[in-house]
Amino acid sequence: MDARSTTGIEAAYETARGPRRGIRDHGPAVTPCNFLPFRPMSTHPEALTPNHQTVVAADTLCVYYDGGCPLCRAEIASYQRTEGGESLRWVDAHAGSPAELGPDLDAATALARMHVRRADGTLLRGAAAFAEIWSHLPRWRWLARLARLPGMLPVLDQLYTVFLVIRPLWRGRSGATVSEAFPRELLRELRTDHAGETGAVMIYRGVLAITRKPELRAFARHHLETEQRHLGLIEAVVPPRSRSALLPLWRLSGWLTGAVPALFGPRAVYATIQAVETFVDRHYAAQIEQIDALTEPDPSASANATAIAGDARVTAHLEKLEQLRDLLVSCQADEVAHRNDAGSRWNNKPGPLMRLWLGMVGHGSAHAVRVCRYV
């Protein structure tokens, strides 16, 4: 199959996919936080404690974020969609009014760094603000606990400061055009496939950069060849302008995902690959189901000439979807084979540290997919 035949979708494809859901750039409708008196802000880098002279959000955690930053917007959107996100207040400091921020937080300060306000009026910023958000989202509480270990917040704050320096690089990409070759929702998923295959190639390169064990090197070289083939096929489907803006980050993350376990030996590598491929198998399965839903016949199609002509165009595009489905099924089968191969090479009895590492790999993969859909 020539994967490049999947590009060039025409306008009639709009009929096949139905209405598209938009991105919630700013989350649920924001109502201004109810403010109560509290003391002026402290200059402490993590917590700014209340008194009776300024303001506080009364009922729940209030999150102030930069809606003009594509990466920040994608991060917030992932929080909004997860369990617990609906219970928080989301204030876009880029588009919101001064009244929504309060008299103690000006727009420039709110845009410069993440801020949250607790119900008691405590204002947190930087890494402490992220930890507070994570603590309110059941799926992210493990990361909040990790961030609050002794000495972790200052380290995370330094990393966040580095990100703030390079963040403007992503602002210019927000107006990039999106390919109309596939429905927008499906194209977002294909973007994650491209980033994932890019990361997979780097996983095995990370393994090969560290290990000198012949058996493990042969394992990595064999799987690397397959992932490079997958990447070539996906690149033929996803045009450059529709790929993730964070590819350097996904490459680094992939390399570390291979290199770190390689430092501990083959068993750690095989367990890591098994965990990654288990996630990828489910990820591809969900996309195949998505395509199946798009290719279901429309029982409401009429028999008049206009409808027939329209159906002919739609049929051509549905055929391209079927070709894409075949491609994803083939990639999924390879990933399952990788998972089974890795699983057969160790005893599948992880210790506490291994379980912690595998949990980080699984959660990290899921989070990367959520971000990649929008950036």
Secondary structure, 3 states (H helix, E strand, C coil): CCHHHHCCCCCCHHHHHCCCCCCCCCCCCCCCCCECCCCCCCCCCCEECCCCCCCCECCCCEEEECCCCHHHHHHHHHHHHCCCHHHCEEEECCCCCHHHHCCCCCHHHHHHCCEEECCCCCEEECHHHHHHHHHCCHHHHHHHHHHCCCCHHHHHHHHHHHHHHHCHHHHCCCCCCCCCCCCHHHHHHHHHHHHHHHHHHHHHHHHHHHCCCHHHHHHHHHHHHHHHHHHHHHHHHCCHHHCCCCHHHHHHHHHHHHHHHHCCCHHHHHHHHHHHHHHHHHHHHHHHHHHHHHCCCCCCCCCCHHHHHHHHHHHHHHHHHHHHHHHHHHHHHHHHHHHHHHHCCCCCCCCHHHHHHHHHHHHHHHHHHHHHCCC
